Amino acid sequence: MKTEGSERQFEGKVVLVTGGSGGIGRTVCRRFAERGARVWVHYHRGEEAADASLQQLDGDGHHKVSADLRDPTAVREMVEGVATESGRLDILVNNAGIFERHPPLTVDFETWCEVWERTLGTNLVGAANAAYCAARLMVAAGGGRIVNISSRGAFRGEPESPAYGASKAGINALSQSLALALAPHGVYVYAVAPGFVETAMARPYLTGEMAEAIRQQSPLGRVATTEDIAYWVLCLADEAATFATGAIVDVNGASYLRT
């Protein structure tokens, strides 16, 4: 996203990135920092990974914050703590997510229930709670941006991980519902829907026997990099993207086209 005069377009902005300790989140944190933002790197248990993300950030004023996104109190304390410590919260990126295989005809009912609870609690309810808390702070401050990371799985289905697909479909509906509710108050909400991305979460699939077939799902012959996704997160977080509020941007290399 190299447009003239935009290299520091997030100067002074405060950004909270959930799941900022690795993968897409780490790259998003790095790109915001390069463009002048003060970044909060959220993590759950991986403090060393969060520290590694912090070490890659340009500039000063960056911090880490820990919270279990399945705990509503922890989410509220995280969001309100960021705003209190930094004096503001301008941008929330709901990136944290988990992916667990649980084919409905393979796993037992106890496992099925546990995976659904973990997945929805982290991917959807945790994101919704973070967005709720952030939105109220942003409205009081005059505006802000929320960018949620969805997935093409919300549209094409996830037969071996239906809870993941459902959680991301929920993220899309959440994003559009909040876009409608919050636009009159200067808060704009978007979603980015990747396909496979080169991250640790996808590594078992991208190094296994199906790796080449997965890459050939796209006419580009590859899967996304974290840079591909971060580019669109920053595009949507920019003030120039206001009129796209409510948009769900497919970033899957034409591996899945929806109508």
KOLKOLGU-59784 format. One record per atom (N, C-alpha, C): x, y, z. Coordinates in steps of 0.1 Angstrom, whole numbers, padded with zeros to 4 digits, always signed. Example, Ala and Ser with C-alpha at 12.3 -4.5 7.8 and 13.67 -1.06 7.14 Angstrom:
// KOLKOLGU-59784
+0132-0057+0078 +0123-0045+0078 +0132-0033+0078 +0128-0022+0071 +0137-0011+0071 +0129+0000+0079 
END
This chain:
// KOLKOLGU-59784
+0008-0012+0000 +0000+0000+0000 +0009+0012+0000 +0015+0015-0011 +0025+0026-0012 +0019+0037-0021 +0011+0045-0015 +0006+0056-0022 +0013+0069-0017 +0014+0079-0026 +0021+0091-0023 +0015+0097-0010 +0023+0100-0001 +0019+0107+0011 +0012+0098+0022 +0012+0085+0019 +0005+0076+0028 +0014+0068+0037 +0027+0070+0036 +0036+0061+0043 +0035+0062+0058 +0029+0073+0063 +0027+0074+0078 +0013+0078+0080 +0003+0072+0073 -0011+0076+0074 -0017+0072+0087 -0010+0063+0095 -0016+0059+0108 -0008+0066+0120 -0001+0076+0117 +0007+0083+0127 -0001+0087+0139 +0003+0082+0151 -0003+0085+0163 -0016+0077+0166 -0020+0069+0157 -0032+0060+0159 -0028+0049+0168 -0038+0044+0176 -0036+0033+0185 -0043+0021+0180 -0036+0010+0178 -0042-0002+0171 -0040-0014+0180 -0051-0021+0182 -0051-0034+0190 -0053-0045+0180 -0044-0054+0179 -0045-0066+0170 -0046-0079+0179 -0057-0085+0178 -0058-0098+0186 -0051-0109+0178 -0045-0118+0185 -0036-0128+0178 -0025-0122+0171 -0019-0111+0177 -0008-0104+0171 +0006-0111+0173 +0006-0122+0180 +0018-0129+0183 +0023-0138+0172 +0016-0139+0161 +0021-0147+0150 +0013-0146+0138 +0017-0152+0127 +0009-0154+0115 +0005-0140+0109 -0008-0140+0105 -0013-0127+0099 -0012-0116+0109 -0015-0119+0121 -0015-0108+0131 -0002-0101+0133 +0009-0109+0133 +0022-0104+0134 +0026-0094+0122 +0022-0098+0110 +0025-0090+0099 +0016-0077+0099 +0004-0078+0103 -0005-0067+0105 +0001-0057+0115 +0006-0062+0126 +0012-0053+0136 +0024-0046+0130 +0032-0053+0123 +0045-0048+0117 +0041-0037+0107 +0031-0039+0099 +0028-0029+0089 +0022-0017+0095 +0013-0018+0105 +0008-0006+0112 +0019+0002+0118 +0029-0005+0125 +0040+0002+0131 +0048+0010+0121 +0050+0004+0109 +0058+0010+0099 +0051+0023+0094 +0038+0024+0096 +0031+0036+0091 +0027+0045+0103 +0034+0044+0114 +0033+0053+0124 +0024+0050+0136 +0017+0039+0136 +0008+0035+0146 +0015+0031+0159 +0008+0032+0170 +0012+0026+0182 +0004+0013+0184 +0011+0002+0185 +0004-0011+0183 +0004-0019+0196 -0007-0025+0199 -0009-0034+0210 -0010-0048+0204 -0001-0057+0209 +0000-0071+0204 -0007-0079+0214 -0019-0085+0210 -0026-0094+0219 -0021-0108+0218 -0021-0115+0229 -0017-0129+0229 -0025-0136+0240 -0026-0149+0239 -0033-0156+0250 -0022-0163+0259 -0016-0173+0254 -0005-0180+0262 +0009-0178+0257 +0010-0174+0245 +0023-0173+0238 +0031-0160+0241 +0035-0158+0253 +0041-0145+0256 +0055-0143+0248 +0062-0154+0247 +0075-0153+0240 +0072-0149+0225 +0062-0155+0219 +0059-0151+0205 +0054-0136+0205 +0047-0132+0215 +0043-0118+0215 +0055-0109+0216 +0065-0113+0224 +0077-0105+0225 +0084-0105+0212 +0084-0116+0205 +0091-0116+0192 +0084-0107+0182 +0070-0106+0183 +0063-0096+0174 +0067-0082+0178 +0068-0079+0191 +0072-0065+0195 +0085-0061+0190 +0095-0071+0190 +0108-0068+0186 +0109-0064+0171 +0099-0068+0163 +0099-0065+0149 +0092-0052+0145 +0087-0045+0155 +0079-0033+0153 +0088-0020+0153 +0087-0012+0142 +0093+0001+0141 +0087+0010+0151 +0096+0020+0156 +0091+0030+0164 +0089+0026+0179 +0083+0036+0186 +0081+0034+0201 +0066+0033+0204 +0063+0030+0217 +0050+0031+0222 +0042+0018+0219 +0048+0007+0216 +0042-0006+0214 +0041-0014+0227 +0031-0022+0228 +0029-0030+0240 +0023-0043+0237 +0023-0052+0246 +0017-0065+0245 +0006-0066+0256 -0004-0074+0253 -0015-0076+0263 -0020-0090+0262 -0023-0096+0273 -0028-0110+0273 -0042-0111+0277 -0050-0119+0270 -0064-0122+0274 -0068-0135+0267 -0076-0142+0275 -0084-0153+0269 -0096-0148+0263 -0098-0149+0250 -0109-0143+0243 -0122-0149+0247 -0122-0161+0253 -0134-0168+0257 -0139-0163+0270 -0132-0154+0276 -0135-0148+0289 -0140-0134+0287 -0153-0131+0288 -0158-0118+0285 -0152-0107+0294 -0149-0110+0307 -0143-0100+0316 -0129-0097+0311 -0122-0107+0307 -0108-0105+0303 -0108-0097+0290 -0117-0099+0281 -0118-0091+0269 -0121-0076+0272 -0130-0074+0281 -0134-0060+0284 -0122-0053+0291 -0115-0060+0300 -0104-0054+0306 -0092-0052+0296 -0091-0060+0287 -0080-0058+0276 -0083-0045+0268 -0095-0044+0263 -0099-0033+0254 -0098-0020+0262 -0105-0020+0274 -0105-0008+0282 -0091-0004+0287 -0083-0015+0290 -0069-0012+0295 -0061-0006+0284 -0062-0010+0272 -0055-0004+0261 -0058+0010+0259 -0071+0013+0259 -0076+0027+0258 -0071+0036+0269 -0071+0031+0281 -0067+0038+0293 -0052+0041+0292 -0044+0031+0289 -0030+0032+0289 -0025+0041+0278 -0031+0040+0266 -0027+0048+0255 -0034+0061+0253 -0045+0062+0260 -0053+0075+0259 -0064+0074+0248 -0064+0063+0240 -0073+0062+0229 -0073+0048+0223 -0082+0045+0215 -0082+0033+0207 -0088+0036+0194 -0081+0036+0183 -0086+0040+0170 -0090+0029+0161 -0082+0018+0162 -0084+0006+0153 -0084-0007+0161 -0094-0015+0158 -0093-0029+0164 -0093-0039+0152 -0083-0048+0152 -0083-0059+0142 -0085-0072+0150 -0097-0077+0147 -0101-0090+0153 -0095-0101+0144 -0083-0106+0148 -0076-0115+0139 -0075-0129+0146 -0075-0130+0159 -0072-0142+0166 -0083-0153+0163 -0078-0165+0161 -0087-0176+0157 -0081-0189+0159 -0089-0199+0161 -0084-0213+0162 -0091-0222+0151 -0085-0233+0148 -0090-0242+0137 -0087-0256+0142 -0098-0264+0144 -0096-0277+0149 -0105-0286+0140 -0099-0298+0136 -0106-0307+0128 -0116-0315+0137 -0128-0316+0132 -0139-0324+0140 -0149-0329+0130 -0145-0337+0121 -0155-0343+0111 -0167-0349+0118 -0179-0345+0114 -0191-0349+0122 -0193-0364+0122 -0188-0372+0113 -0190-0386+0113 -0178-0394+0119 -0169-0386+0124 -0157-0392+0129 -0155-0390+0144 -0157-0378+0149 -0154-0375+0163 -0166-0379+0172 -0164-0381+0185 -0175-0385+0194 -0182-0372+0198 -0193-0373+0204 -0202-0362+0207 -0195-0352+0217 -0188-0358+0227 -0182-0349+0237 -0171-0340+0230 -0163-0346+0221 -0153-0338+0214 -0160-0328+0205 -0170-0332+0198 -0178-0323+0190 -0182-0311+0198 -0188-0313+0209 -0193-0301+0217 -0182-0293+0222 -0171-0299+0226 -0159-0291+0231 -0153-0283+0220 -0152-0288+0208 -0146-0280+0197 -0155-0268+0194 -0168-0271+0193 -0177-0260+0190 -0177-0249+0201 -0176-0253+0213 -0175-0243+0224 -0162-0234+0223 -0151-0241+0221 -0138-0234+0220 -0138-0225+0208 -0142-0230+0196 -0141-0223+0184 -0150-0211+0184 -0163-0213+0187 -0172-0201+0187 -0168-0191+0198 -0163-0196+0209 -0159-0187+0220 -0148-0178+0216 -0138-0184+0209 -0126-0176+0205 -0129-0168+0192 -0134-0175+0182 -0134-0169+0169 -0146-0159+0167 -0157-0161+0174 -0169-0153+0172 -0173-0145+0184 -0175-0152+0195 -0180-0144+0207 -0169-0135+0212 -0157-0140+0213 -0146-0132+0217 -0144-0119+0209 -0145-0121+0195 -0144-0110+0186 -0156-0100+0188 -0168-0106+0190 -0179-0097+0192 -0178-0089+0204 -0173-0095+0215 -0171-0088+0228 -0161-0077+0226 -0150-0080+0219 -0140-0070+0217 -0145-0058+0209 -0153-0062+0198 -0159-0051+0190 -0168-0043+0198 -0176-0049+0206 -0186-0041+0215 -0179-0031+0223 -0169-0036+0231 -0161-0027+0240 -0154-0016+0232 -0148-0020+0221 -0140-0010+0213 -0150+0000+0207 -0161-0004+0202 -0171+0005+0195 -0175+0016+0205 -0178+0012+0217 -0184+0022+0226 -0173+0032+0230 -0160+0028+0231 -0150+0037+0233 -0148+0046+0220 -0148+0040+0209 -0146+0048+0196 -0157+0058+0194 -0170+0054+0197 -0181+0064+0195 -0179+0076+0204 -0175+0073+0217 -0173+0084+0226 -0162+0093+0222 -0152+0087+0215 -0140+0095+0211 -0142+0102+0197 -0153+0099+0190 -0155+0105+0177 -0154+0096+0165 -0150+0084+0167 -0149+0075+0155 -0138+0064+0157 -0138+0055+0147 -0128+0045+0147 -0130+0035+0136 -0122+0024+0136 -0123+0014+0126 -0122+0000+0132 -0130-0009+0127 -0129-0023+0132 -0127-0032+0119 -0117-0040+0119 -0115-0049+0108 -0114-0063+0113 -0123-0072+0108 -0124-0086+0113 -0119-0095+0103 -0111-0105+0107 -0106-0115+0098 -0116-0127+0097 -0121-0129+0085 -0131-0139+0082 -0124-0151+0075 -0131-0157+0066 -0125-0168+0058 -0134-0172+0047 -0128-0177+0036 -0136-0182+0025 -0144-0194+0029 -0140-0200+0040 -0147-0211+0046 -0161-0208+0050 -0164-0195+0053 -0177-0190+0056 -0187-0192+0045 -0181-0192+0032 -0190-0193+0020 -0189-0207+0014 -0178-0213+0013 -0176-0226+0006 -0179-0238+0016 -0179-0236+0029 -0181-0246+0038 -0168-0253+0043 -0168-0258+0055 -0156-0265+0061 -0161-0279+0066 -0161-0289+0057 -0167-0302+0061 -0160-0309+0072 -0147-0307+0073 -0139-0313+0084 -0138-0304+0097 -0142-0291+0095 -0141-0282+0106 -0154-0273+0106 -0166-0278+0107 -0178-0270+0106 -0179-0259+0116 -0173-0260+0128 -0174-0249+0137 -0166-0237+0133 -0155-0240+0126 -0147-0229+0121 -0155-0221+0110 -0161-0229+0100 -0168-0223+0090 -0180-0214+0095 -0187-0220+0105 -0198-0213+0111 -0193-0200+0119 -0182-0201+0126 -0177-0190+0133 -0173-0178+0123 -0168-0182+0112 -0164-0171+0102 -0177-0166+0095 -0187-0174+0093 -0199-0169+0087 -0205-0159+0097 -0204-0162+0110 -0209-0153+0121 -0201-0140+0121 -0188-0141+0118 -0180-0129+0118 -0184-0120+0106 -0188-0126+0095 -0193-0118+0084 -0206-0111+0088 -0215-0118+0094 -0228-0112+0098 -0226-0101+0109 -0217-0104+0118 -0213-0095+0128 -0208-0082+0122 -0199-0083+0113 -0193-0071+0106 -0203-0063+0099 -0212-0069+0092 -0222-0061+0085 -0233-0055+0094 -0236-0063+0105 -0246-0057+0114 -0240-0045+0122 -0227-0046+0126 -0221-0035+0133 -0219-0023+0123 -0216-0026+0111 -0214-0015+0101 -0227-0007+0100 -0238-0014+0100 -0251-0006+0099 -0253+0001+0112 -0250-0005+0124 -0253+0002+0136 -0244+0013+0140 -0231+0012+0135 -0221+0022+0140 -0218+0033+0130 -0221+0031+0117 -0217+0041+0107 -0222+0055+0111 -0234+0057+0116 -0239+0070+0119 -0231+0077+0131 -0223+0069+0137 -0215+0074+0149 -0200+0074+0145 -0196+0073+0132 -0183+0074+0128 -0174+0062+0130 -0180+0051+0133 -0172+0038+0134 -0175+0029+0122 -0165+0025+0115 -0166+0018+0103 -0161+0004+0104 -0168-0006+0099 -0165-0020+0102 -0164-0028+0089 -0154-0037+0088 -0151-0044+0076 -0147-0058+0079 -0147-0067+0069 -0141-0080+0071 -0132-0084+0059 -0122-0091+0062 -0113-0096+0051 -0114-0112+0052 -0117-0118+0040 -0119-0132+0040 -0108-0139+0032 -0098-0144+0038 -0087-0152+0031 -0091-0166+0028 -0084-0172+0019 -0084-0187+0018 -0072-0192+0026 -0065-0202+0021 -0053-0207+0028 -0042-0196+0028 -0036-0194+0039 -0025-0185+0041 -0013-0192+0047 -0001-0188+0043 +0011-0194+0048 +0013-0190+0063 +0007-0198+0072 +0009-0195+0086 +0011-0209+0093 +0015-0208+0106 +0017-0220+0113 +0004-0229+0114 -0008-0222+0115 -0020-0229+0116 -0023-0238+0103 -0019-0232+0092 -0021-0239+0079 -0009-0249+0075 +0002-0248+0082 +0014-0256+0078 +0011-0271+0076 +0003-0277+0085 +0001-0292+0083 -0005-0295+0069 -0013-0286+0064 -0020-0288+0051 -0011-0284+0040 -0002-0274+0042 +0006-0269+0031 +0019-0276+0030 +0022-0286+0039 +0034-0294+0038 +0030-0309+0036 +0017-0312+0036 +0013-0326+0035 +0010-0330+0021 +0004-0341+0020 +0002-0347+0006 -0007-0339-0002 -0016-0331+0004 -0025-0322-0004 -0020-0309-0007 -0007-0306-0004 -0001-0293-0005 -0003-0287-0019 +0002-0295-0029 +0001-0290-0043 -0013-0288-0048 -0022-0297-0044 -0036-0295-0048 -0042-0282-0042 -0038-0279-0030 -0043-0267-0023 -0038-0255-0031 -0025-0255-0034 -0019-0244-0042 -0026-0242-0055 -0030-0253-0061 -0036-0252-0075 -0051-0248-0074 -0056-0247-0062 -0070-0242-0061 -0071-0228-0067 -0060-0220-0066 -0059-0207-0071 -0052-0207-0085 -0057-0199-0095 -0051-0198-0108 -0037-0192-0107 -0034-0186-0095 -0020-0180-0093 -0011-0191-0089 -0016-0203-0086 -0007-0214-0082 +0000-0213-0069 -0006-0206-0060 +0000-0204-0047 -0011-0201-0037 -0008-0201-0024 -0017-0196-0014 -0013-0182-0010 -0021-0176-0001 -0017-0162+0003 -0006-0162+0012 +0002-0151+0012 +0011-0148+0022 +0005-0139+0033 +0011-0138+0044 +0005-0129+0054 +0005-0114+0049 +0015-0111+0041 +0015-0097+0035 +0003-0095+0026 -0002-0105+0019 -0014-0103+0011 -0025-0098+0019 -0027-0105+0031 -0038-0102+0039 -0036-0088+0047 -0024-0086+0052 -0021-0074+0059 -0024-0061+0050 -0021-0063+0037 -0023-0051+0028 -0038-0047+0029 -0047-0056+0028 -0061-0053+0028 -0066-0048+0041 -0060-0054+0052 -0064-0049+0065 -0061-0034+0066 -0049-0030+0062 -0045-0016+0063 -0053-0007+0053 -0056-0013+0041 -0064-0005+0032 -0078-0001+0038 -0084-0011+0045 -0097-0009+0050 -0097+0000+0063 -0086-0001+0070 -0084+0007+0082 -0082+0022+0079 -0078+0025+0067 -0075+0038+0063 -0087+0047+0062 -0086+0059+0065 -0098+0068+0065 -0104+0070+0052 -0096+0067+0041 -0102+0068+0028 -0112+0057+0024 -0112+0046+0032 -0121+0035+0029 -0135+0036+0036 -0138+0048+0041 -0151+0049+0048 -0163+0044+0041 -0164+0047+0028 -0176+0043+0021 -0177+0028+0018 -0167+0021+0021 -0167+0006+0020 -0172-0001+0032 -0176+0007+0042 -0180+0001+0055 -0191-0010+0052 -0189-0021+0059 -0198-0033+0057 -0193-0043+0046 -0182-0039+0040 -0177-0048+0029 -0170-0060+0035 -0171-0071+0028 -0164-0083+0030 -0155-0086+0018 -0142-0084+0020 -0132-0084+0009 -0126-0098+0008 -0129-0105-0004 -0123-0118-0006 -0108-0117-0010 -0099-0123-0003 -0085-0123-0006 -0081-0138-0007 -0085-0145-0017 -0083-0159-0018 -0077-0163-0031 -0072-0154-0039 -0065-0157-0052 -0074-0164-0062 -0087-0160-0061 -0097-0166-0070 -0099-0181-0068 -0095-0186-0057 -0097-0200-0054 -0112-0203-0051 -0119-0193-0047 -0134-0195-0045 -0140-0181-0049 -0150-0182-0058 -0157-0170-0063 -0171-0171-0059 -0176-0161-0052 -0190-0162-0048 -0198-0151-0056 -0211-0153-0056 -0220-0144-0063 -0229-0137-0053 
END
